[in-house]
């Protein structure tokens, strides 16, 4: 049977509200929430957030949601090796805006954007957002080819929901004795990662995915 992990947390505090590690603990004790897997397209927002940050950090090139990317079969060269990503069903759209590229989860356009802004910068943002340091600054990074846990990805997404502020996931907030005295409190891991204006734009772009993009099917299920 296919397995699924679910993490629900409060993006303003990092407090875990729900965690599902698999179908049945009696059948498999592997907690998929803590298992390392390729995040795939769920990593793409970190590419787009890095690119849009050019508007506030003064880096080149300046990227906006209306910036045009070319979506067509492309061979990228990196470290003297070719990298040839393909779109889903090998469908290509030609010139697309940054918003359209994320809305339709276009692989080639996303790698092209990562190449424009620098794979190192994408990696640095992802690490600042709580994803592990095993990420490599290569074209494959843009498509989520390096492993992370669902818990790391959920924590990293707090930068979008929490005005650019990262809140590390917290399983236990505190331990108290019978009188209510705090014996131990979990340390808070919080830091600014994105300019709030960039996180605002990212929420808008990610809404487009659900409104009329690859995630539009969830609308029929009541989301």
Secondary structure, DSSP 4 states (H G I P E B T S, - for coil): -----EEEE-TTT-BEEEEE--S-TTT----GGGSEEE-GGGGHHHHHHHHHTHHHH--SS---TT-EEEES---EEETTEEE----GGG---EEEEHHHHHHTT-HHHHHHHHHHH-HHHHHHHHHHTT--TT---SGGGGGT-SEEEHHHHHHHTHHHHTTTEEE--BS--EEE-TT--EEEEPPP-EEE-S-HHHHHHHHHHHHHHHHHSTTGGGGGGT-
